[in-house]
Amino acid sequence: MAPKLIVSDIDGTLLDSNGRVSPRLRDALARAVRAGTTVALATGRPHRWLAPVLDQLPFTPMCVCANGAVVYDPSRDEVLHRNELDPETLGEIAQAASDALQGRGNFGFGVERVGDSAFDPEDECFLITPGYSTDLWDIGYGVVDVDELVSVPAAKILVRHNAMTSAELFDVVAPAIDPERAHVTYSMNDGLLEFSAPGINKAAGVSRIAADLRIDPSQIVAFGDMPNDIEMLSWAGMGVAMADSAPIVHDAADVTTTSNDDFGVARVIEQWF
């Protein structure tokens, strides 16, 4: 039986290594939508970073952003749901991470503030401390001290250490974080951890969309490749890991498909449409 909801992670899953949605995948998704299946995206990206992806699709999907902290409707440029960390908790996380990383080299913090629109100024929504090592796609950001960084509610706070892998960073920092205060995960391997409100992950965000559509989790197929996809893959009726996923992601999934460069998502969808 064809699923009623298909939800896909973006980077490393929907997009190939060149940042493109392949024509084959675009056609498979379009056939699913024409057949009455809803397609949604679930990503660690903020909603401000969706346009290059949405421009490649022949329909406008609902989007779960910031690892589940934000549910966004791009057809109306509207944030439908938000779950933020309050300033007190942001400060606690920054202090706990700083203590855990003391003497382990240079690190820095960042925050993603939700705002209201995908067109809000980047330097008002993505803020970093001077020690945060940015990526090539971080073309707009504000630089502040830690006190200012944590002074406003945020969808997530990030810690960056460019001399450690994300798994190594997780092993050092995660034990210092009370799970009742924050959820810790990572979506890339390059020394970056992401902290959200407790219980907030991609599964929580997708469940809001599913509830609005009255779709049971058993009728959902989810695709992902990184630890921030684990809860979603475990929760969905069918969780699909990409071939090059981390072992813990394979353990959470029901099946494994080929890589994002070998039409992994398309191959699975083509079984139904």
C-alpha positions as CSV (number, residue, x, y, z in Angstrom):
1,M,0.0,0.0,0.0
2,A,1.4,3.4,-0.9
3,P,2.1,5.8,2.0
4,K,-0.1,8.8,2.7
5,L,2.9,10.9,3.8
6,I,6.5,10.9,2.5
7,V,8.9,12.9,4.6
8,S,12.6,13.4,3.6
9,D,15.6,14.9,5.2
10,I,17.3,17.4,2.8
11,D,21.1,17.3,3.0
12,G,22.6,14.0,2.3
13,T,19.2,12.5,1.5
14,L,17.0,14.5,-0.9
15,L,19.9,16.4,-2.4
16,D,22.8,14.8,-4.2
17,S,26.4,15.8,-3.5
18,N,26.0,18.8,-5.8
19,G,23.1,20.2,-3.8
20,R,20.6,19.1,-6.5
21,V,17.3,17.2,-6.6
22,S,17.8,14.8,-9.5
23,P,15.3,14.8,-12.3
24,R,14.5,11.1,-11.5
25,L,13.7,12.0,-7.9
26,R,11.7,15.1,-8.8
27,D,9.6,13.0,-11.2
28,A,9.0,10.3,-8.5
29,L,7.9,12.9,-6.0
30,A,5.6,14.5,-8.5
31,R,4.0,11.2,-9.3
32,A,3.4,10.6,-5.6
33,V,1.8,14.1,-5.1
34,R,-0.4,13.5,-8.2
35,A,-1.6,10.2,-6.7
36,G,-2.7,12.0,-3.5
37,T,0.3,11.4,-1.2
38,T,1.6,14.4,0.8
39,V,5.3,15.1,0.7
40,A,7.1,17.0,3.4
41,L,10.6,18.0,4.2
42,A,12.3,17.6,7.6
43,T,15.7,19.3,8.1
44,G,18.1,20.9,10.5
45,R,18.2,24.0,8.3
46,P,16.3,27.1,9.4
47,H,13.4,28.0,7.2
48,R,15.5,30.9,5.8
49,W,17.7,28.3,4.0
50,L,14.9,26.4,2.1
51,A,14.5,28.5,-1.0
52,P,17.3,26.8,-3.0
53,V,15.7,23.5,-2.3
54,L,12.1,24.5,-2.9
55,D,13.0,26.1,-6.2
56,Q,13.9,22.6,-7.5
57,L,10.5,21.0,-6.7
58,P,7.3,21.1,-8.8
59,F,5.2,21.5,-5.7
60,T,5.4,23.3,-2.3
61,P,5.9,20.9,0.6
62,M,5.3,21.6,4.3
63,C,8.6,21.9,6.1
64,V,9.8,20.8,9.5
65,C,12.9,23.0,10.2
66,A,15.6,23.4,12.9
67,N,15.4,19.7,13.8
68,G,11.7,19.9,14.6
69,A,11.6,23.2,16.5
70,V,9.8,24.9,13.6
71,V,6.9,23.9,11.4
72,Y,6.8,26.2,8.4
73,D,4.4,26.6,5.5
74,P,6.4,28.1,2.6
75,S,3.3,28.6,0.4
76,R,2.3,31.4,2.9
77,D,5.8,32.2,4.4
78,E,4.3,31.4,7.8
79,V,5.7,29.8,10.9
80,L,2.9,27.5,12.1
81,H,4.5,26.1,15.2
82,R,7.6,27.0,17.2
83,N,9.4,25.4,20.2
84,E,12.1,27.6,21.6
85,L,14.7,27.4,24.3
86,D,14.3,30.2,26.9
87,P,17.2,32.5,27.7
88,E,17.8,30.8,31.1
89,T,18.1,27.4,29.5
90,L,20.3,28.7,26.7
91,G,22.7,30.1,29.3
92,E,22.8,26.8,31.2
93,I,23.6,24.9,28.0
94,A,26.4,27.3,27.1
95,Q,27.9,27.1,30.6
96,A,27.7,23.3,30.7
97,A,29.3,23.0,27.3
98,S,32.0,25.5,28.2
99,D,32.8,23.5,31.3
100,A,32.9,20.2,29.5
101,L,35.2,21.6,26.8
102,Q,37.6,23.5,29.1
103,G,41.2,22.8,28.1
104,R,40.1,21.0,24.9
105,G,40.9,23.8,22.4
106,N,38.9,26.6,20.8
107,F,35.2,26.4,20.4
108,G,32.3,28.8,19.9
109,F,28.5,29.1,20.1
110,G,25.7,30.0,17.7
111,V,22.0,30.4,17.9
112,E,19.1,30.1,15.5
113,R,16.3,32.6,16.3
114,V,13.0,31.8,14.7
115,G,11.8,35.2,13.5
116,D,8.6,35.4,11.5
117,S,9.6,35.1,7.8
118,A,12.1,33.3,5.6
119,F,13.1,36.8,4.5
120,D,14.1,38.1,8.0
121,P,17.6,39.5,8.0
122,E,20.1,36.7,8.5
123,D,22.3,38.7,10.9
124,E,19.4,39.1,13.2
125,C,18.5,35.4,13.2
126,F,21.8,33.6,13.1
127,L,24.2,34.9,15.7
128,I,27.6,33.5,16.7
129,T,30.3,34.2,19.2
130,P,33.8,35.1,18.0
131,G,35.1,31.6,18.5
132,Y,32.5,30.0,16.2
133,S,34.0,28.6,13.0
134,T,31.6,29.3,10.1
135,D,30.9,27.3,7.0
136,L,30.9,28.6,3.4
137,W,27.1,28.8,3.4
138,D,27.1,31.1,6.5
139,I,27.2,34.3,4.5
140,G,25.1,36.3,6.9
141,Y,25.4,36.3,10.7
142,G,25.8,38.6,13.6
143,V,28.7,38.3,16.0
144,V,28.0,38.9,19.7
145,D,29.3,37.8,23.1
146,V,27.8,34.8,24.9
147,D,25.6,36.9,27.2
148,E,23.9,38.6,24.2
149,L,23.7,35.3,22.3
150,V,21.6,33.7,25.0
151,S,19.4,36.8,25.8
152,V,16.6,36.0,23.4
153,P,14.6,32.7,23.0
154,A,16.0,30.5,20.1
155,A,15.0,27.4,18.2
156,K,18.4,25.9,19.0
157,I,21.8,26.7,20.3
158,L,24.9,25.2,18.6
159,V,28.5,24.6,19.8
160,R,31.3,24.3,17.2
161,H,34.7,22.8,17.6
162,N,36.6,22.5,14.4
163,A,39.3,20.2,15.8
164,M,36.8,17.5,16.8
165,T,34.3,15.4,14.9
166,S,30.6,15.8,15.9
167,A,30.7,12.3,17.4
168,E,33.7,13.2,19.5
169,L,32.1,16.4,20.5
170,F,28.9,14.6,21.4
171,D,30.7,12.2,23.7
172,V,32.3,15.0,25.6
173,V,29.4,17.5,25.8
174,A,26.2,15.4,25.8
175,P,26.8,13.8,29.3
176,A,27.0,17.3,30.8
177,I,23.5,18.3,29.5
178,D,20.4,17.4,31.5
179,P,18.0,15.7,29.0
180,E,15.1,17.3,30.8
181,R,16.6,20.7,29.8
182,A,17.6,20.1,26.2
183,H,17.8,17.5,23.4
184,V,21.3,17.1,21.9
185,T,22.0,15.9,18.4
186,Y,24.0,16.6,15.3
187,S,23.4,16.7,11.5
188,M,26.9,16.9,10.1
189,N,30.2,15.4,11.0
190,D,32.3,18.5,11.2
191,G,32.4,19.3,14.9
192,L,28.9,20.7,15.4
193,L,26.3,19.9,18.1
194,E,22.7,21.2,18.1
195,F,20.6,21.6,21.2
196,S,16.8,21.9,21.1
197,A,14.0,21.9,23.7
198,P,13.4,18.6,25.4
199,G,11.3,16.2,23.2
200,I,11.9,18.4,20.2
201,N,13.2,16.5,17.2
202,K,12.1,15.8,13.6
203,A,9.6,13.2,14.7
204,A,7.8,15.7,16.9
205,G,7.7,18.2,14.1
206,V,6.4,15.7,11.5
207,S,3.8,14.4,14.0
208,R,2.2,17.9,14.0
209,I,1.8,17.7,10.2
210,A,0.5,14.2,10.4
211,A,-2.0,15.1,13.1
212,D,-3.3,18.0,11.0
213,L,-3.8,15.7,8.1
214,R,-5.1,12.8,10.2
215,I,-2.4,10.5,9.0
216,D,-1.3,7.7,11.3
217,P,2.5,7.1,11.7
218,S,2.0,3.6,10.2
219,Q,1.1,5.4,6.9
220,I,4.3,7.5,6.8
221,V,7.6,6.8,5.1
222,A,10.6,8.8,6.3
223,F,14.1,9.1,4.8
224,G,17.3,10.3,6.6
225,D,21.0,9.8,7.0
226,M,22.3,11.5,10.2
227,P,21.7,11.2,14.0
228,N,19.2,14.1,13.9
229,D,17.0,11.8,11.8
230,I,17.0,8.8,14.3
231,E,13.7,9.7,16.1
232,M,11.9,10.3,12.9
233,L,13.1,7.0,11.3
234,S,12.1,5.1,14.4
235,W,8.7,6.8,14.7
236,A,7.5,6.5,11.1
237,G,5.8,3.3,9.8
238,M,8.8,2.8,7.5
239,G,12.1,4.5,8.2
240,V,14.6,4.4,5.4
241,A,18.3,5.1,5.9
242,M,20.7,6.1,3.1
243,A,23.5,3.7,2.3
244,D,26.2,5.9,3.7
245,S,24.4,6.7,7.0
246,A,26.1,6.3,10.3
247,P,25.6,2.8,11.9
248,I,23.3,4.3,14.6
249,V,21.0,5.6,11.8
250,H,20.9,2.2,10.2
251,D,19.9,0.7,13.5
252,A,17.0,3.1,13.8
253,A,15.7,2.5,10.3
254,D,13.6,-0.4,8.9
255,V,15.4,-0.6,5.6
256,T,18.4,0.9,3.8
257,T,18.4,2.3,0.3
258,T,21.2,3.4,-1.9
259,S,23.1,6.7,-1.4
260,N,21.8,10.2,-2.3
261,D,24.1,10.1,-5.3
262,D,22.6,6.8,-6.5
263,F,18.9,7.8,-6.4
264,G,18.2,6.3,-3.0
265,V,15.0,8.1,-2.2
266,A,13.7,7.8,-5.8
267,R,14.3,4.0,-5.8
268,V,12.0,3.5,-2.8
269,I,9.3,5.9,-4.0
270,E,9.2,4.2,-7.4
271,Q,8.0,1.0,-5.7
272,W,4.6,2.7,-5.2
273,F,4.2,5.3,-7.9
